[in-house]
């Protein structure tokens, strides 16, 4: 898959690139790159190795910039990250991708973008913007979920909230790291160590950097909010446990004197006149009821119940 960067991305063949006068975009499989990289004349000293990379990163070599891009799955963060490598110089950029993920991003740009001032810088900025295109909506969904979770906790409908909070914080941390690494990549482009980019067009990178900075701030804020939800859940749980302990304490205090009365008269000593009195049994019942009602009244007054 080859394109020339003109007013739009124009599909072309590889042999049309050298005399076109326009920068190019190529999306190749690792096998295609290994077999035909000399045709792109990038002077790469070390091939970008997607298997050895751990995250989005890049390095400026003598004649090219090489690196890797990792993209977390927004729909299911538990799935493996989308990953591909790239190599670029002043003539164009090559994406090396076994799974055609980069191809989907490039195709979306070809179908939707039209430039008044086309160039490699503008394409790279739009490519990075395409990666984060749906992220504002993703973060809004996290925000709505946290708001709903807060209401559920306050209404004693927390359910599996603690587990979801932990997963959410992990997902937001991954997004945070993703934005940080993309910002590092853009910083490398802005430094323009090799002079591949026109100075007046580096502003396109700054625009994307600003968007990433806002997304990172928002994801960090949501992580803090998720932590607050966890603290709120713990506080609500502590309140419930304290209420249960209060009820158990009240029950114990109420029945302690009743147990004493029952134990006292259960000794059945011969010299206990109450045992032979016709009013003894009703009197003990009345005393027990009075103690129970008096205790309940006292606890109600002290707002322990």
Buried (B, 14 or more C-beta within 10 A) or exposed (E): BBBBBBEBBBEBEEEBBEEBEBBBBBBBBBEBBEEEBEEBEBEBEEBBEBEEBEBBBBEBBEBBBBBBBBBBEBEEBEEEBBBBBBBBBBBBBBBBBEEBBBBEBBBBBBEEBEBEEBBBBBBBBBBBBBBBBEBEEBBEEBBEBBEEBBEBBEEEEBEEBBEBBEBBBEBBBBBBBBBBBBBBBBEBBEEBEBEBBEEEBBEBBEEBBEBBEBBBEBBBEBBEBBEEBBEBBEEBEEEEEEEEEEEEEBEEEBBEBBEEBEEEBEEEEEEEEEBEEEEBEEEBEEEBEEBBEEBBEBBEEEEEE
